[in-house]
Amino acid sequence: MVEVLVGLGLASAAGLNAYLPLLVLGLLARFTDLVPLPQAWSWLSDPVCLAVLAVLLLVEVVADKVPGVDHLNDVLGAVVRPAAGGIAVGAGTASTNGDGEWWTVVLGAALALVVTVGKSAARAAVNATTIGTGAPVASTLEDGASLALTLSALLAPALVLVALVTLVLTVWLVARRLARRRPTISA
């Protein structure tokens, strides 16, 4: 059950922000004993890999806050985020059960894809209803949710369910509020 919660949290987090879960996973493996990565996944804690992930995270965080550029980031993210989700789930579940089997990578990629498609659809609605001014706020909330899901998955997997329910409720409430603000055109 722990592996399922770790996988759910990491894949969902990668669907929101590709590089954040990988960087946190690598940093925790390198500097603590909290996440013991098996040899096959140890490259995630390599200093060069961590530096590349940090730069990519910075680029994604900045690009995702700029209206218009965030759309291009989401197009690229449709490929990158599922791959990151698969890697994060494979490495994360391997750190809890020692295996990191191929099917966990595939399931992680699929879940990250579902989350990133939802994120892209929600972002399009936010940009359309706020003329792009909501992009930085939505992006910051997504980054915070990704960090919360990542830390929950790795440090307290039971909290992943709480974080996911909170995330879904927040998205639903924001969507409902935006739908009410949408102007109606009468003929």
Backbone as a printed PyTorch tensor [residue, N CA C, xyz], in Angstrom:
tensor([[[  0.8210,  -1.2050,   0.0000],
         [  0.0000,   0.0000,   0.0000],
         [  0.8610,   1.2650,   0.0000]],

        [[  1.9760,   1.2230,   0.7060],
         [  2.8640,   2.3830,   0.7560],
         [  3.3740,   2.7030,  -0.6410]],

        [[  3.7420,   1.6520,  -1.4140],
         [  4.2470,   1.8760,  -2.7630],
         [  3.2030,   2.5610,  -3.6360]],

        [[  1.9380,   2.1960,  -3.4660],
         [  0.8650,   2.8030,  -4.2550],
         [  0.7430,   4.2900,  -3.9230]],

        [[  0.7850,   4.6240,  -2.6460],
         [  0.6850,   6.0330,  -2.2420],
         [  1.9010,   6.8390,  -2.7060]],

        [[  3.0800,   6.2480,  -2.5940],
         [  4.2920,   6.9210,  -3.0830],
         [  4.1540,   7.1640,  -4.5860]],

        [[  3.7430,   6.1480,  -5.3210],
         [  3.5750,   6.2810,  -6.7700],
         [  2.5300,   7.3090,  -7.1540]],

        [[  1.3780,   7.2800,  -6.4780],
         [  0.3210,   8.2600,  -6.7380],
         [  0.8210,   9.6800,  -6.5340]],

        [[  1.4920,   9.8990,  -5.4300],
         [  1.9820,  11.2380,  -5.1060],
         [  3.0280,  11.7230,  -6.0860]],

        [[  4.0080,  10.8840,  -6.3940],
         [  5.0880,  11.3030,  -7.2860],
         [  4.6030,  11.5100,  -8.7230]],

        [[  3.7490,  10.6270,  -9.2150],
         [  3.2390,  10.7790, -10.5840],
         [  2.3610,  12.0240, -10.7060]],

        [[  1.5200,  12.2570,  -9.7200],
         [  0.6710,  13.4540,  -9.7440],
         [  1.5210,  14.7120,  -9.6780]],

        [[  2.5310,  14.6930,  -8.8340],
         [  3.4310,  15.8410,  -8.7060],
         [  4.1500,  16.1110, -10.0240]],

        [[  4.6230,  15.0650, -10.6980],
         [  5.3110,  15.2280, -11.9780],
         [  4.3600,  15.7210, -13.0660]],

        [[  3.0900,  15.3740, -12.9660],
         [  2.1080,  15.8800, -13.9220],
         [  1.8920,  17.3740, -13.8040]],

        [[  2.1770,  17.9190, -12.6320],
         [  2.0610,  19.3630, -12.4230],
         [  3.3610,  20.1000, -12.7120]],

        [[  4.4800,  19.4920, -12.3390],
         [  5.7940,  20.1050, -12.5270],
         [  6.7960,  18.9710, -12.7150]],

        [[  7.3170,  18.8390, -13.9060],
         [  8.1260,  17.6680, -14.2680],
         [  9.3710,  17.4930, -13.4140]],

        [[ 10.0630,  18.5640, -13.1290],
         [ 11.4030,  18.4440, -12.5500],
         [ 11.4300,  18.4880, -11.0260]],

        [[ 10.4100,  19.0460, -10.4170],
         [ 10.4080,  19.1940,  -8.9610],
         [ 10.4770,  17.8550,  -8.2220]],

        [[  9.6440,  16.8680,  -8.5500],
         [  9.7390,  15.5940,  -7.8280],
         [ 11.0720,  14.8800,  -8.0520]],

        [[ 11.6020,  14.9870,  -9.2670],
         [ 12.8900,  14.3450,  -9.5460],
         [ 14.0110,  15.0080,  -8.7550]],

        [[ 13.9860,  16.3420,  -8.6810],
         [ 15.0150,  17.0510,  -7.9310],
         [ 14.9210,  16.7450,  -6.4420]],

        [[ 13.7270,  16.7670,  -5.8930],
         [ 13.5520,  16.4620,  -4.4620],
         [ 13.9780,  15.0280,  -4.1710]],

        [[ 13.5770,  14.1080,  -5.0210],
         [ 13.9570,  12.6990,  -4.8570],
         [ 15.4780,  12.5620,  -4.8670]],

        [[ 16.1280,  13.1940,  -5.8320],
         [ 17.5870,  13.1340,  -5.9220],
         [ 18.2830,  13.7890,  -4.7470]],

        [[ 17.7880,  14.9480,  -4.3210],
         [ 18.3950,  15.6460,  -3.1790],
         [ 18.2540,  14.8490,  -1.8820]],

        [[ 17.0650,  14.2930,  -1.6670],
         [ 16.8670,  13.4870,  -0.4520],
         [ 17.7450,  12.2380,  -0.4660]],

        [[ 17.9030,  11.6480,  -1.6370],
         [ 18.7580,  10.4590,  -1.7350],
         [ 20.2270,  10.8240,  -1.5180]],

        [[ 20.6380,  11.9710,  -2.0070],
         [ 22.0490,  12.3600,  -1.9060],
         [ 22.4300,  12.8190,  -0.5020]],

        [[ 21.5570,  13.6030,   0.1320],
         [ 21.9400,  14.2710,   1.3760],
         [ 21.3030,  13.7060,   2.6420]],

        [[ 20.4110,  12.7250,   2.5030],
         [ 19.7870,  12.1230,   3.6840],
         [ 19.7270,  10.6080,   3.5070]],

        [[ 19.2820,   9.9480,   4.5340],
         [ 19.0330,   8.5040,   4.4620],
         [ 17.5410,   8.2120,   4.3080]],

        [[ 16.7390,   9.2450,   4.0540],
         [ 15.2920,   9.0790,   3.9570],
         [ 14.8590,   8.3340,   2.6990]],

        [[ 15.5940,   8.5130,   1.6090],
         [ 15.2450,   7.8840,   0.3330],
         [ 16.4570,   7.1120,  -0.1780]],

        [[ 16.5330,   5.8300,   0.1530],
         [ 17.6640,   5.0230,  -0.3330],
         [ 17.3880,   4.5030,  -1.7470]],

        [[ 17.9990,   5.1180,  -2.7280],
         [ 17.7850,   4.6860,  -4.1130],
         [ 18.6220,   3.4530,  -4.4280]],

        [[ 18.0320,   2.4560,  -5.0740],
         [ 18.8110,   1.3070,  -5.5320],
         [ 19.8110,   1.7460,  -6.6030]],

        [[ 20.7890,   0.9210,  -6.8800],
         [ 21.8560,   1.2410,  -7.8240],
         [ 21.3190,   1.6840,  -9.1810]],

        [[ 20.2890,   1.0380,  -9.6730],
         [ 19.7490,   1.3680, -10.9970],
         [ 19.2170,   2.8010, -11.0830]],

        [[ 18.8450,   3.3680,  -9.9530],
         [ 18.2800,   4.7170,  -9.9310],
         [ 19.2280,   5.7320,  -9.2870]],

        [[ 20.4150,   5.3230,  -8.9430],
         [ 21.3350,   6.2050,  -8.2180],
         [ 21.7760,   7.4180,  -9.0370]],

        [[ 21.6600,   7.3640, -10.3440],
         [ 22.0170,   8.5050, -11.1870],
         [ 21.2080,   9.7490, -10.8310]],

        [[ 20.0190,   9.5670, -10.2410],
         [ 19.2000,  10.7140,  -9.8440],
         [ 19.8600,  11.5740,  -8.7640]],

        [[ 20.7550,  10.9760,  -7.9940],
         [ 21.4150,  11.7320,  -6.9260],
         [ 22.8130,  12.2080,  -7.3150]],

        [[ 23.1930,  12.0070,  -8.5680],
         [ 24.4890,  12.4700,  -9.0640],
         [ 24.4950,  14.0050,  -9.1140]],

        [[ 25.5930,  14.6470,  -8.6980],
         [ 25.6360,  16.1190,  -8.6920],
         [ 25.3420,  16.7640, -10.0540]],

        [[ 25.8150,  16.1660, -11.1310],
         [ 25.5450,  16.7300, -12.4590],
         [ 24.0570,  16.6400, -12.7740]],

        [[ 23.4560,  15.5080, -12.4770],
         [ 22.0200,  15.3370, -12.6950],
         [ 21.2260,  16.3360, -11.8550]],

        [[ 21.6100,  16.5030, -10.6010],
         [ 20.9210,  17.4560,  -9.7250],
         [ 21.0410,  18.8780, -10.2590]],

        [[ 22.2080,  19.2510, -10.7740],
         [ 22.3940,  20.5960, -11.3320],
         [ 21.5220,  20.7970, -12.5700]],

        [[ 21.4750,  19.7990, -13.4450],
         [ 20.6400,  19.8900, -14.6460],
         [ 19.1630,  19.9950, -14.2540]],

        [[ 18.7330,  19.1740, -13.3010],
         [ 17.3420,  19.2290, -12.8430],
         [ 17.0100,  20.5890, -12.2380]],

        [[ 17.9420,  21.1690, -11.4790],
         [ 17.7160,  22.4850, -10.8730],
         [ 17.5450,  23.5550, -11.9510]],

        [[ 18.3650,  23.5110, -12.9860],
         [ 18.2500,  24.4880, -14.0780],
         [ 16.9310,  24.2940, -14.8270]],

        [[ 16.5870,  23.0460, -15.1310],
         [ 15.3300,  22.7670, -15.8260],
         [ 14.1230,  23.1810, -14.9860]],

        [[ 14.1990,  22.9620, -13.6810],
         [ 13.1190,  23.3940, -12.7870],
         [ 12.9780,  24.9100, -12.8370]],

        [[ 14.0680,  25.6210, -12.7710],
         [ 14.0300,  27.0820, -12.8260],
         [ 13.4010,  27.5590, -14.1390]],

        [[ 13.7970,  26.9560, -15.2480],
         [ 13.2300,  27.3270, -16.5500],
         [ 11.7270,  27.0520, -16.5690]],

        [[ 11.3220,  25.8810, -16.0760],
         [  9.8910,  25.5580, -16.0850],
         [  9.0980,  26.4890, -15.1820]],

        [[  9.6150,  26.7790, -14.0000],
         [  8.9070,  27.6570, -13.0650],
         [  8.7160,  29.0470, -13.6790]],

        [[  9.7560,  29.5900, -14.2980],
         [  9.6520,  30.9250, -14.8970],
         [  8.7510,  30.8920, -16.1280]],

        [[  8.9600,  29.9440, -17.0220],
         [  8.1740,  29.8690, -18.2630],
         [  6.6960,  29.6800, -17.9740]],

        [[  6.3800,  28.9560, -16.9390],
         [  4.9860,  28.6480, -16.6300],
         [  4.2300,  29.8430, -16.0560]],

        [[  4.9360,  30.8960, -15.6900],
         [  4.2880,  32.0750, -15.1130],
         [  3.9600,  33.1390, -16.1640]],

        [[  4.4510,  32.9510, -17.3890],
         [  4.2720,  33.9500, -18.4380],
         [  3.1470,  33.5090, -19.3780]],

        [[  2.0660,  34.3090, -19.4600],
         [  0.9750,  33.9520, -20.3680],
         [  1.4910,  33.7960, -21.8030]],

        [[  1.0150,  32.7920, -22.4730],
         [  1.4730,  32.4880, -23.8310],
         [  2.6310,  31.5130, -23.8020]],

        [[  3.6810,  31.8600, -23.0650],
         [  4.8220,  30.9580, -22.9090],
         [  4.3760,  29.7200, -22.1290]],

        [[  3.4380,  29.9080, -21.2000],
         [  2.9500,  28.7690, -20.4240],
         [  2.2830,  27.7340, -21.3250]],

        [[  1.6610,  28.1840, -22.4080],
         [  1.0420,  27.2350, -23.3460],
         [  2.1150,  26.3860, -24.0380]],

        [[  3.1840,  27.0260, -24.4920],
         [  4.2900,  26.2890, -25.1000],
         [  4.8990,  25.3170, -24.0890]],

        [[  5.0230,  25.7640, -22.8470],
         [  5.5370,  24.9090, -21.7760],
         [  4.6280,  23.6950, -21.5720]],

        [[  3.3190,  23.8920, -21.6680],
         [  2.3860,  22.7700, -21.5150],
         [  2.4670,  21.8050, -22.6970]],

        [[  2.7020,  22.3230, -23.8920],
         [  2.8620,  21.4500, -25.0700],
         [  4.0970,  20.5670, -24.8810]],

        [[  5.2110,  21.1800, -24.5000],
         [  6.4240,  20.3950, -24.2270],
         [  6.2140,  19.4700, -23.0270]],

        [[  5.4660,  19.9650, -22.0450],
         [  5.1960,  19.1810, -20.8430],
         [  4.3870,  17.9280, -21.1070]],

        [[  3.6240,  17.9140, -22.1990],
         [  2.8320,  16.7250, -22.5280],
         [  3.7260,  15.5210, -22.7970]],

        [[  4.9810,  15.7670, -23.1520],
         [  5.9440,  14.6880, -23.3580],
         [  6.8380,  14.5280, -22.1180]],

        [[  7.3220,  15.6390, -21.6060],
         [  8.3010,  15.6150, -20.5170],
         [  7.6820,  15.1640, -19.1960]],

        [[  6.5080,  15.6560, -18.8520],
         [  5.9170,  15.3310, -17.5440],
         [  5.5820,  13.8490, -17.3840]],

        [[  5.0120,  13.1770, -18.4010],
         [  4.8080,  11.7340, -18.2410],
         [  6.1260,  10.9630, -18.0800]],

        [[  7.1400,  11.3620, -18.8430],
         [  8.4390,  10.6950, -18.6930],
         [  8.9820,  10.9050, -17.2840]],

        [[  8.8720,  12.1300, -16.7870],
         [  9.3260,  12.4250, -15.4230],
         [  8.4980,  11.6510, -14.4010]],

        [[  7.1980,  11.5310, -14.6490],
         [  6.3450,  10.7620, -13.7420],
         [  6.7360,   9.3030, -13.6910]],

        [[  7.0410,   8.7340, -14.8370],
         [  7.4830,   7.3420, -14.8740],
         [  8.7910,   7.1420, -14.1270]],

        [[  9.7430,   8.0480, -14.3490],
         [ 11.0300,   7.9560, -13.6590],
         [ 10.8470,   8.1240, -12.1510]],

        [[ 10.0570,   9.1280, -11.7550],
         [  9.8540,   9.3880, -10.3270],
         [  9.1910,   8.1970,  -9.6380]],

        [[  8.1830,   7.6250, -10.2800],
         [  7.4950,   6.4810,  -9.6720],
         [  8.4170,   5.2630,  -9.6290]],

        [[  9.1440,   5.0110, -10.7090],
         [ 10.0770,   3.8770, -10.7170],
         [ 11.1100,   3.9950,  -9.6150]],

        [[ 11.7210,   5.1620,  -9.4990],
         [ 12.7420,   5.3730,  -8.4610],
         [ 12.1270,   5.4250,  -7.0680]],

        [[ 10.9980,   6.1000,  -6.9390],
         [ 10.3540,   6.2420,  -5.6240],
         [  9.8440,   4.9330,  -5.0610]],

        [[  9.2290,   4.1160,  -5.9150],
         [  8.7450,   2.8300,  -5.4210],
         [  9.9080,   1.8750,  -5.1890]],

        [[ 10.9730,   2.0210,  -5.9710],
         [ 12.1630,   1.1900,  -5.7450],
         [ 12.7930,   1.5200,  -4.3980]],

        [[ 12.6820,   2.7890,  -3.9730],
         [ 13.2660,   3.1590,  -2.6870],
         [ 12.4620,   2.5930,  -1.5230]],

        [[ 11.1820,   2.2540,  -1.7600],
         [ 10.3760,   1.6870,  -0.6820],
         [ 10.3320,   0.1680,  -0.7090]],

        [[ 10.4420,  -0.4430,  -1.9220],
         [ 10.3500,  -1.9090,  -1.9660],
         [ 11.5570,  -2.5770,  -2.6230]],

        [[ 12.4880,  -1.7630,  -3.1370],
         [ 13.7130,  -2.3170,  -3.7010],
         [ 13.6250,  -2.7970,  -5.1280]],

        [[ 12.4330,  -2.7510,  -5.7510],
         [ 12.2900,  -3.2870,  -7.0980],
         [ 12.2960,  -2.2030,  -8.1760]],

        [[ 11.2570,  -1.3470,  -8.1880],
         [ 11.1420,  -0.3590,  -9.2510],
         [ 10.9100,  -1.0330, -10.5800]],

        [[  9.9520,  -1.9520, -10.6270],
         [  9.6910,  -2.7340, -11.8260],
         [  9.1770,  -1.8570, -12.9640]],

        [[  9.2910,  -2.3700, -14.1920],
         [  8.9370,  -1.6050, -15.3800],
         [  7.4870,  -1.1370, -15.3700]],

        [[  6.5850,  -1.9420, -14.8530],
         [  5.1780,  -1.5680, -14.8860],
         [  4.8850,  -0.3630, -14.0010]],

        [[  5.6990,  -0.1560, -12.9490],
         [  5.4880,   1.0450, -12.1170],
         [  5.8640,   2.2950, -12.9050]],

        [[  6.8670,   2.1750, -13.7640],
         [  7.2720,   3.2960, -14.6110],
         [  6.1540,   3.6330, -15.6000]],

        [[  5.5740,   2.6070, -16.2030],
         [  4.4940,   2.8130, -17.1740],
         [  3.2700,   3.4310, -16.4970]],

        [[  2.8890,   2.9130, -15.3460],
         [  1.7320,   3.4710, -14.6360],
         [  1.9960,   4.9010, -14.1870]],

        [[  3.2090,   5.1730, -13.7270],
         [  3.5650,   6.5370, -13.3360],
         [  3.4770,   7.5030, -14.5030]],

        [[  3.9420,   7.0750, -15.6670],
         [  3.8680,   7.9150, -16.8640],
         [  2.4150,   8.1720, -17.2580]],

        [[  1.5910,   7.1340, -17.1870],
         [  0.1770,   7.2890, -17.5530],
         [ -0.5390,   8.2480, -16.6010]],

        [[ -0.3070,   8.0990, -15.3070],
         [ -0.9570,   8.9890, -14.3410],
         [ -0.4590,  10.4250, -14.5060]],

        [[  0.8320,  10.6070, -14.7130],
         [  1.3610,  11.9520, -14.9280],
         [  0.7590,  12.5790, -16.1820]],

        [[  0.5340,  11.7710, -17.2260],
         [ -0.0930,  12.2800, -18.4460],
         [ -1.5220,  12.7510, -18.1710]],

        [[ -2.2770,  11.9690, -17.4140],
         [ -3.6490,  12.3620, -17.0670],
         [ -3.6410,  13.6860, -16.3140]],

        [[ -2.7420,  13.8170, -15.3500],
         [ -2.6680,  15.0440, -14.5570],
         [ -2.2490,  16.2260, -15.4250]],

        [[ -1.2690,  16.0290, -16.3010],
         [ -0.8070,  17.1510, -17.1340],
         [ -1.8600,  17.5770, -18.1520]],

        [[ -2.6440,  16.6500, -18.6610],
         [ -3.7390,  17.0170, -19.5680],
         [ -4.7870,  17.8340, -18.8000]],

        [[ -5.0970,  17.4120, -17.5870],
         [ -6.0230,  18.1850, -16.7530],
         [ -5.4850,  19.5660, -16.4240]],

        [[ -4.2020,  19.6300, -16.1230],
         [ -3.5550,  20.9130, -15.8210],
         [ -3.6370,  21.8340, -17.0290]],

        [[ -3.3460,  21.3090, -18.2050],
         [ -3.3700,  22.1230, -19.4250],
         [ -4.7750,  22.6460, -19.7180]],

        [[ -5.7710,  21.7980, -19.5300],
         [ -7.1580,  22.2200, -19.7550],
         [ -7.5680,  23.2910, -18.7500]],

        [[ -7.2030,  23.0730, -17.4960],
         [ -7.5340,  24.0630, -16.4710],
         [ -6.8170,  25.3780, -16.7370]],

        [[ -5.5590,  25.2960, -17.1430],
         [ -4.7900,  26.5140, -17.4180],
         [ -5.3860,  27.2860, -18.5830]],

        [[ -5.8570,  26.5770, -19.6180],
         [ -6.4900,  27.2460, -20.7610],
         [ -7.7320,  28.0100, -20.2960]],

        [[ -8.4960,  27.3980, -19.4090],
         [ -9.6890,  28.0640, -18.8840],
         [ -9.3100,  29.2850, -18.0460]],

        [[ -8.2830,  29.1460, -17.2240],
         [ -7.8290,  30.2760, -16.4000],
         [ -7.3590,  31.4120, -17.2920]],

        [[ -6.5460,  31.0940, -18.2930],
         [ -6.0370,  32.1390, -19.1910],
         [ -7.1620,  32.8180, -19.9710]],

        [[ -8.1430,  32.0330, -20.4120],
         [ -9.2470,  32.6030, -21.1810],
         [-10.1330,  33.5070, -20.3280]],

        [[-10.3780,  33.1200, -19.1020],
         [-11.2910,  33.9040, -18.2670],
         [-10.6160,  35.0720, -17.5630]],

        [[ -9.2910,  35.0540, -17.4840],
         [ -8.5860,  36.1500, -16.8000],
         [ -7.6960,  36.9390, -17.7570]],

        [[ -7.8180,  36.6780, -19.0430],
         [ -7.0030,  37.3090, -20.0750],
         [ -5.5210,  37.1430, -19.7530]],

        [[ -5.1520,  35.9840, -19.2210],
         [ -3.7580,  35.6600, -18.9430],
         [ -3.2370,  36.1150, -17.5910]],

        [[ -3.9660,  36.9710, -16.9030],
         [ -3.4580,  37.4750, -15.6230],
         [ -3.4850,  36.4220, -14.5180]],

        [[ -4.2550,  35.3750, -14.7020],
         [ -4.3210,  34.3210, -13.6980],
         [ -3.2140,  33.2850, -13.8170]],

        [[ -2.4360,  33.3350, -14.9160],
         [ -1.3940,  32.3370, -15.1510],
         [ -0.3650,  32.2680, -14.0270]],

        [[  0.1820,  33.3960, -13.5690],
         [  1.1840,  33.2940, -12.4990],
         [  0.6140,  32.7230, -11.1970]],

        [[ -0.6220,  33.0710, -10.8870],
         [ -1.2430,  32.5680,  -9.6620],
         [ -1.4910,  31.0720,  -9.7800]],

        [[ -2.0710,  30.6470, -10.9040],
         [ -2.3340,  29.2180, -11.1160],
         [ -1.0330,  28.4330, -11.0990]],

        [[ -0.0090,  28.9550, -11.7510],
         [  1.2790,  28.2690, -11.8010],
         [  1.9030,  28.1260, -10.4210]],

        [[  1.8170,  29.1700,  -9.6270],
         [  2.3630,  29.1110,  -8.2670],
         [  1.6180,  28.0730,  -7.4350]],

        [[  0.3040,  28.0160,  -7.5810],
         [ -0.4820,  27.0070,  -6.8550],
         [ -0.1130,  25.5950,  -7.3180]],

        [[  0.1060,  25.4260,  -8.6250],
         [  0.5000,  24.1180,  -9.1510],
         [  1.8740,  23.7040,  -8.6140]],

        [[  2.8060,  24.6520,  -8.5760],
         [  4.1370,  24.3510,  -8.0400],
         [  4.0570,  23.9590,  -6.5680]],

        [[  3.2400,  24.6770,  -5.8090],
         [  3.0610,  24.3490,  -4.3900],
         [  2.4350,  22.9760,  -4.2090]],

        [[  1.4430,  22.6670,  -5.0420],
         [  0.8010,  21.3490,  -4.9680],
         [  1.7910,  20.2490,  -5.3400]],

        [[  2.6270,  20.5010,  -6.3460],
         [  3.6270,  19.5130,  -6.7470],
         [  4.6200,  19.2520,  -5.6140]],

        [[  5.0610,  20.3160,  -4.9700],
         [  5.9910,  20.1570,  -3.8450],
         [  5.3260,  19.4130,  -2.6880]],

        [[  4.0850,  19.7750,  -2.3730],
         [  3.3720,  19.1030,  -1.2810],
         [  3.1670,  17.6220,  -1.5710]],

        [[  2.7910,  17.3010,  -2.8050],
         [  2.5950,  15.8960,  -3.1790],
         [  3.9070,  15.1240,  -3.1210]],

        [[  4.9850,  15.7520,  -3.5880],
         [  6.2950,  15.0860,  -3.5730],
         [  6.7430,  14.7940,  -2.1550]],

        [[  6.6960,  15.8010,  -1.3030],
         [  7.1350,  15.6140,   0.0880],
         [  6.2360,  14.6310,   0.8260]],

        [[  4.9360,  14.7160,   0.5690],
         [  4.0090,  13.7590,   1.1950],
         [  4.3420,  12.3390,   0.7650]],

        [[  4.5430,  12.1560,  -0.5280],
         [  4.8200,  10.8120,  -1.0510],
         [  6.0800,  10.2240,  -0.4470]],

        [[  7.1050,  11.0380,  -0.2870],
         [  8.3950,  10.5270,   0.1720],
         [  8.5310,  10.4820,   1.6960]],

        [[  7.8740,  11.3910,   2.3920],
         [  8.0700,  11.4800,   3.8450],
         [  6.8850,  10.9710,   4.6640]],

        [[  5.6880,  11.0980,   4.1330],
         [  4.4910,  10.6550,   4.8560],
         [  3.4350,  10.2240,   3.8430]],

        [[  3.6040,   9.0460,   3.2360],
         [  2.7240,   8.6250,   2.1390],
         [  1.2330,   8.6690,   2.4450]],

        [[  0.8380,   8.5030,   3.6940],
         [ -0.5910,   8.5590,   4.0250],
         [ -1.1810,   9.9310,   3.7210]],

        [[ -0.3590,  10.9580,   3.7500],
         [ -0.8420,  12.3140,   3.4570],
         [ -1.1180,  12.5430,   1.9800]],

        [[ -0.6770,  11.6420,   1.1230],
         [ -0.9130,  11.7860,  -0.3140],
         [ -2.4070,  11.8380,  -0.5940]],

        [[ -3.1820,  10.9940,   0.0490],
         [ -4.6320,  11.0130,  -0.1640],
         [ -5.2320,  12.3550,   0.2260]],

        [[ -4.7930,  12.8940,   1.3580],
         [ -5.2780,  14.2030,   1.8040],
         [ -4.8930,  15.2740,   0.7910]],

        [[ -3.6560,  15.2390,   0.3290],
         [ -3.1760,  16.2330,  -0.6400],
         [ -3.9360,  16.1300,  -1.9590]],

        [[ -4.1860,  14.9140,  -2.4370],
         [ -4.9090,  14.7480,  -3.7050],
         [ -6.3640,  15.2030,  -3.5870]],

        [[ -7.0100,  14.8820,  -2.4850],
         [ -8.3920,  15.3240,  -2.2820],
         [ -8.4370,  16.8510,  -2.2110]],

        [[ -7.4980,  17.4470,  -1.5030],
         [ -7.4240,  18.9050,  -1.4160],
         [ -7.2040,  19.5180,  -2.7940]],

        [[ -6.3210,  18.9310,  -3.5750],
         [ -6.0360,  19.4250,  -4.9220],
         [ -7.2810,  19.3580,  -5.8060]],

        [[ -7.9630,  18.2270,  -5.7850],
         [ -9.1610,  18.0630,  -6.6150],
         [-10.2440,  19.0520,  -6.1880]],

        [[-10.4550,  19.2110,  -4.8890],
         [-11.4620,  20.1700,  -4.4120],
         [-11.1080,  21.6020,  -4.7880]],

        [[ -9.8440,  21.9490,  -4.6950],
         [ -9.4110,  23.2990,  -5.0600],
         [ -9.6550,  23.5630,  -6.5320]],

        [[ -9.2850,  22.6080,  -7.3820],
         [ -9.5040,  22.7700,  -8.8290],
         [-10.9930,  22.8990,  -9.1130]],

        [[-11.7950,  22.0930,  -8.4720],
         [-13.2430,  22.1400,  -8.6860],
         [-13.8170,  23.4880,  -8.2570]],

        [[-13.4100,  23.9890,  -7.0950],
         [-13.9120,  25.2800,  -6.6080],
         [-13.4790,  26.4330,  -7.5110]],

        [[-12.2350,  26.4160,  -7.9520],
         [-11.7530,  27.4710,  -8.8480],
         [-12.4970,  27.4150, -10.1780]],

        [[-12.6820,  26.2280, -10.7220],
         [-13.4030,  26.0840, -11.9910],
         [-14.8350,  26.5820, -11.8600]],

        [[-15.4610,  26.2780, -10.7590],
         [-16.8370,  26.7300, -10.5180],
         [-16.9150,  28.2490, -10.4320]],

        [[-15.9330,  28.8280,  -9.7370],
         [-15.9040,  30.2760,  -9.5810],
         [-15.6490,  30.9650, -10.9210]],

        [[-14.7220,  30.4130, -11.7030],
         [-14.4430,  30.9920, -13.0160],
         [-15.6430,  30.8690, -13.9480]],

        [[-16.3680,  29.7720, -13.8470],
         [-17.5480,  29.5790, -14.6900],
         [-18.6200,  30.6220, -14.3800]],

        [[-18.7320,  31.0070, -13.1250],
         [-19.7040,  32.0280, -12.7460],
         [-19.2950,  33.4180, -13.2220]],

        [[-17.9820,  33.6510, -13.3430],
         [-17.4750,  34.9590, -13.7700],
         [-17.5290,  35.1290, -15.2740]],

        [[-17.6660,  34.0450, -15.9980],
         [-17.6720,  34.1040, -17.4590],
         [-18.8670,  34.9250, -17.9300]],

        [[-18.6090,  35.9650, -18.7390],
         [-19.7130,  36.7870, -19.2140],
         [-20.5830,  36.0130, -20.1990]],

        [[-21.8730,  36.2680, -20.1120],
         [-22.8040,  35.6330, -21.0490],
         [-23.1290,  36.6060, -22.1490]],

        [[-23.2370,  36.1070, -23.3430],
         [-23.5600,  36.9440, -24.5020],
         [-25.0020,  36.6810, -24.8590]],

        [[-25.8100,  37.7510, -24.8480],
         [-27.2190,  37.5710, -25.1820],
         [-27.4800,  38.1420, -26.5580]],

        [[-28.3640,  37.4920, -27.2530],
         [-28.6690,  37.9200, -28.6340],
         [-29.8650,  38.8130, -28.6820]]])
